[in-house]
Amino acid sequence: MTEQTSPFRIANFRAYWVSRFAMTLAQYAMMLIIGWQTYTLARSGGMDVGEASGQLAIIGLLQFVPLFLLTPFSGLAADRLNRRNVGRATVFLQLLCAAALSWLTYIDAITLPYLFAVAVALGVARAFSGPAFSALAPNLVPKAILPSAIALSSIAWQVGMIVGPAIGGYLYSVLPFLPYAVAGALFLVSIAALSMIGDVPRSPIVGAERPIGQIVDGLRYVVRNKMVLGAITLDLFAVFLAGATALFPVYARDILQVGETGLAQLAMAPAVGAALTAAWFSFSPLKSNVGPKMLWAVAIFGAATIGFGLSTSMPFSLAMLFIVGAADMFSVYIRQSLIQLHTPDEKRGRVSSVSMLTISASNEFGDFFSGSLAFLIGPVLAVVSGGIGAIATVALWARVFPVLRTTRTFDPPDALKQETPEQKLEETIP
């Protein structure tokens, strides 16, 4: 067998990467404009900054609720059903959302209730797409290059976060309906790429036979595996507290006063730092002291968030957000590698669903928290207090989960060192 040195040498992974990249571009183009339209409609309707920030909180909550309710079942779907088919169905639902928003914006009929309804639909789609895409990636490459595949998959996500807001912000300034129209085309590309992925090895579900029992089995594994539990919940609380992205429209319009193009730049800055970090790891994977480095990365994430919250300078704000993105990607790379390599394949869908639920709690519900806090105490104090909370979370988690401080490498425990679909895949690659 010829050793594989790059995941891109594998056709299935190339198709997967294109699909995730196109989907992420479309998602972040849409999400930026949904937030901007929500805040602008609220301000134009006579709401003050605090009340309009509350509307952004509602958008976050409406996306989180379906994610919270459906994620346990979506993880089971990723383990029991064809992951490619689940992915295609979720991308198609997002395509319908893009088409609806494009038409409503084109005929100048967009309203807050329409935006709220689409937020719910996007929450349903993302509840199922996250576990399906996350659980599919490890089945496409040999185990030896899985960390590189995770880094490259993160690049697809992070570069999508860079270009997506640019597509949204700049195209909106040309014609308001264009971001949604382009997002729809990108969703079509994502569906086509997913359809090019051939059959991949899968491990059968073992243990509980009933669906509810299988869901509980996945949750039980997360709770009992302190490495997985600590890594997942660290992200949950740190990003939940320090999530400033929901307030970008507030900063762009009323604090930094940089308008739509400035909004796009604010959204791009953390993704640039994240993408460069992911690119570095794709060529030079991290090998030592992974646990302590993850904790330090989250602490730096919180400190840079404080800097952004206090800034009234656009260049300094962009610099702080660059550091936020780089630090976040550093911790994401370590966390996702640990979770994937410390989880048996037959549980990856359900464990990924738990991970996606915490990500959703930290992002969508975090948006609700940030918007609500901005309504109560103002946007600047909301962002600064969130950064302080993230640093405090790191200090607490280092004590509650000492395994995070003592983990040196990505190597899983001996119990997981058995033949997996990735190893079977290695045997089939010439």
FENPEDA-V634369 format. One record per residue. RES is the residue in one letter. SS is DSSP state (a for helix, b for strand, c for the rest). OMEGA is omega in degrees with one decimal (none if undefined). NEAR is the number of other C-alpha atoms within 12 Angstrom. Layout:
BEGIN
((RES SS OMEGA NEAR) (RES SS OMEGA NEAR))
END
This chain:
BEGIN
((M c 176.4 10) (T c -176.5 12) (E c 177.1 19) (Q c -179.9 23) (T c 179.8 20) (S c 176.2 26) (P a -178.5 34) (F a 174.7 26) (R a -177.4 21) (I c -173.8 29) (A a -179.3 22) (N a 179.8 31) (F a 177.8 38) (R a 179.5 28) (A a 178.1 31) (Y a -177.7 46) (W a 178.9 41) (V a -179.6 34) (S a -178.5 37) (R a 179.7 44) (F a -179.0 37) (A a 179.7 38) (M a -178.3 49) (T a 174.6 41) (L a -177.2 41) (A a -178.4 45) (Q a -174.1 46) (Y a 170.9 41) (A a 179.6 44) (M a -174.4 49) (M a 179.6 44) (L a -176.5 46) (I a 175.4 47) (I a 177.6 46) (G a -179.6 45) (W a 179.5 44) (Q a 178.8 40) (T a -178.1 38) (Y a -178.9 41) (T a 177.5 31) (L a -179.9 30) (A a -179.6 28) (R a 179.2 25) (S a 179.1 17) (G c 174.7 17) (G c 178.6 13) (M c 174.0 18) (D c -175.8 21) (V a -179.3 34) (G a -180.0 29) (E a 178.2 30) (A a 175.3 38) (S a 176.8 45) (G a 176.4 35) (Q a 174.4 42) (L a 176.6 51) (A a 179.5 38) (I a 177.3 37) (I a 178.8 45) (G a -178.8 44) (L a -178.0 34) (L a 174.8 32) (Q a -175.4 39) (F a -173.9 38) (V a 177.6 27) (P a 175.9 31) (L a -178.7 41) (F a -176.0 33) (L a -170.7 23) (L a -173.1 31) (T a 178.0 40) (P a -179.7 36) (F a 178.9 36) (S a 175.4 44) (G a 176.7 47) (L a 177.8 41) (A a 179.6 38) (A a 179.0 43) (D a -174.0 40) (R a -174.7 32) (L c 175.7 25) (N c -174.2 27) (R a 178.2 40) (R a 180.0 42) (N a 176.6 28) (V a 178.7 35) (G a -180.0 41) (R a -179.4 35) (A a -178.3 30) (T a 177.8 36) (V a 178.7 45) (F a 177.4 33) (L a 177.2 32) (Q a 175.1 43) (L a 178.4 35) (L a 177.9 25) (C a 179.5 36) (A a -180.0 40) (A a -179.6 29) (A a -179.7 27) (L a 177.6 41) (S a -178.6 34) (W a -179.1 22) (L a 178.0 24) (T a -179.3 27) (Y a -178.8 19) (I c 177.2 14) (D c -179.6 15) (A c -177.1 19) (I c 179.5 26) (T c 178.1 23) (L a 177.9 30) (P a 177.4 22) (Y a 179.9 24) (L a 178.1 38) (F a -179.6 29) (A a 179.0 25) (V a 178.1 36) (A a 177.8 39) (V a -179.3 31) (A a 178.2 32) (L a 175.9 42) (G a 177.0 41) (V a -178.7 33) (A a -176.6 35) (R a 176.5 43) (A a -178.0 50) (F a -176.2 49) (S a -177.3 44) (G a 179.1 47) (P a -178.1 47) (A a -179.4 44) (F a -178.5 48) (S a -178.4 45) (A a -178.8 51) (L a -173.4 49) (A a -178.5 51) (P c 179.1 48) (N c -171.4 44) (L c -175.1 45) (V c 173.0 41) (P c -176.2 39) (K a -175.8 37) (A a -178.2 26) (I a 179.7 35) (L a 177.0 40) (P a 176.7 39) (S a 178.5 36) (A a 177.8 43) (I a 178.5 49) (A a 179.6 42) (L a 176.1 41) (S a 176.7 45) (S a 176.2 41) (I a 177.8 39) (A a 179.3 35) (W a -173.9 39) (Q a 176.5 44) (V a 173.5 40) (G a 177.1 38) (M a 177.5 41) (I a -172.6 37) (V a -178.6 38) (G a 176.9 41) (P a 177.3 45) (A a 175.7 36) (I a -178.5 41) (G a -175.1 45) (G a -175.3 41) (Y a 177.9 27) (L a 177.4 27) (Y a 179.4 33) (S a 176.3 21) (V a 175.2 14) (L c -172.5 20) (P c -177.4 32) (F c -173.7 35) (L a -180.0 30) (P a -179.7 40) (Y a 178.7 42) (A a 178.4 33) (V a 177.2 33) (A a 178.2 44) (G a 178.0 35) (A a 179.3 28) (L a 175.7 36) (F a 175.9 40) (L a 177.1 32) (V a -179.9 30) (S a 179.2 38) (I a -179.4 34) (A a -179.9 26) (A a 177.2 30) (L a -179.1 40) (S a -179.6 25) (M c -180.0 23) (I c 179.2 30) (G c 179.4 22) (D c 179.5 20) (V c 178.7 30) (P c 177.4 29) (R c 173.3 31) (S c 178.4 28) (P c 175.4 21) (I c 178.0 27) (V c 178.8 19) (G c -174.9 17) (A c -177.9 18) (E c -179.1 15) (R c -178.6 14) (P a -179.8 22) (I a 177.4 18) (G a 178.5 19) (Q a 176.3 30) (I a 179.5 37) (V a 179.0 24) (D a 177.8 29) (G a 178.0 39) (L a 179.6 30) (R a 179.9 20) (Y a 179.8 27) (V a -177.5 33) (V a -176.1 20) (R a -179.7 15) (N c -174.0 25) (K a 176.5 25) (M a -178.5 39) (V a -179.2 39) (L a -179.5 34) (G a -179.2 37) (A a -178.2 46) (I a -174.9 41) (T a 174.8 36) (L a 178.0 44) (D a -178.2 47) (L a -172.3 35) (F a -178.6 35) (A a -177.6 44) (V a 176.2 46) (F a -177.4 38) (L a -171.3 42) (A a -180.0 50) (G c -178.8 52) (A c -171.6 54) (T a -179.3 51) (A a -177.3 50) (L a 176.6 50) (F a 177.2 48) (P a 178.3 44) (V a 179.6 46) (Y a -177.2 40) (A a -175.0 35) (R a -167.2 26) (D a -179.0 27) (I a 178.0 26) (L c 177.1 30) (Q c -177.3 19) (V c 172.6 24) (G a -172.9 25) (E a -179.5 36) (T a 175.1 29) (G a 175.5 34) (L a 178.3 41) (A a -179.7 41) (Q a 177.0 38) (L a -180.0 46) (A a -178.7 47) (M a -170.7 40) (A a 178.9 38) (P a 179.7 41) (A a 175.8 44) (V a 178.0 37) (G a -179.9 33) (A a -177.9 40) (A a 178.3 38) (L a 177.4 30) (T a 178.4 36) (A a 178.2 38) (A a 178.2 30) (W a -178.8 22) (F a 179.1 32) (S a 178.5 29) (F a -178.6 21) (S c -176.6 16) (P c 177.7 27) (L c -175.0 30) (K c -172.8 20) (S c 176.0 17) (N c -172.1 20) (V a -179.0 32) (G a 178.6 39) (P a 179.7 30) (K a 176.7 31) (M a 179.4 42) (L a 178.2 42) (W a -179.8 30) (A a 179.8 35) (V a 177.2 47) (A a 177.2 38) (I a 175.1 34) (F a 179.4 47) (G a -179.4 44) (A a 179.1 33) (A a 176.0 38) (T a 176.6 46) (I a 179.1 35) (G a 178.8 34) (F a -177.7 44) (G a -177.6 40) (L a -172.0 27) (S c 169.0 25) (T c 179.7 20) (S c -179.3 21) (M a 179.0 26) (P a -179.5 19) (F a 177.5 22) (S a 179.1 35) (L a 178.9 35) (A a 178.9 26) (M a 179.7 35) (L a 174.0 40) (F a 179.1 34) (I a 176.4 35) (V a -178.2 45) (G a -179.5 43) (A a 179.6 37) (A a 179.4 38) (D a 179.2 46) (M a 177.5 43) (F a -179.2 43) (S a 178.8 41) (V a -179.5 44) (Y a -179.2 47) (I a -176.5 48) (R a -178.1 44) (Q a 177.8 41) (S a 179.7 45) (L a -178.0 40) (I a -177.9 43) (Q a -175.4 43) (L a 179.6 39) (H c -178.9 34) (T c 175.0 38) (P c -175.9 39) (D a -175.9 38) (E a 177.9 36) (K a -172.7 43) (R a 179.5 50) (G a -177.9 52) (R a 176.8 47) (V a 176.9 49) (S a 179.5 54) (S a 176.2 43) (V a 177.4 47) (S a 179.5 45) (M a 178.0 41) (L a 179.0 41) (T a 175.8 36) (I a 178.5 37) (S a 177.8 44) (A a -179.2 39) (S a -178.5 38) (N a -175.9 36) (E a 178.0 44) (F a 173.0 37) (G a 174.8 42) (D a 177.1 41) (F a 179.7 36) (F a -178.3 41) (S a 179.0 46) (G a 179.3 47) (S a 179.8 32) (L a 177.0 32) (A a 176.7 38) (F a -175.2 29) (L a -172.4 20) (I a -179.3 21) (G c -175.0 28) (P a -176.7 41) (V a -179.9 36) (L a 178.1 28) (A a -179.2 39) (V a -177.7 44) (V a -179.8 32) (S a 176.6 33) (G a 177.2 42) (G a 176.3 38) (I a 178.8 32) (G a 178.4 30) (A a 178.6 41) (I a 178.1 33) (A a 177.9 27) (T a 178.9 32) (V a -179.4 41) (A a -179.1 24) (L a -177.2 22) (W a 177.5 34) (A a 179.0 29) (R a -176.9 18) (V a -179.6 19) (F c -177.4 27) (P a 178.8 21) (V a 177.8 26) (L a 179.0 38) (R a -172.3 26) (T a -179.4 20) (T c -176.0 30) (R c -176.6 20) (T c 177.4 27) (F c -174.6 31) (D c 178.3 29) (P c 176.9 23) (P c -176.9 17) (D a -177.4 12) (A a -179.4 13) (L a -178.8 17) (K c 177.4 18) (Q c -176.7 19) (E c -177.9 20) (T c 175.8 30) (P a 178.6 31) (E a 178.9 31) (Q a 175.5 25) (K a 178.8 21) (L a 178.6 30) (E a -176.7 28) (E a -177.4 19) (T a -179.2 19) (I c -178.2 19) (P c none 11))
END
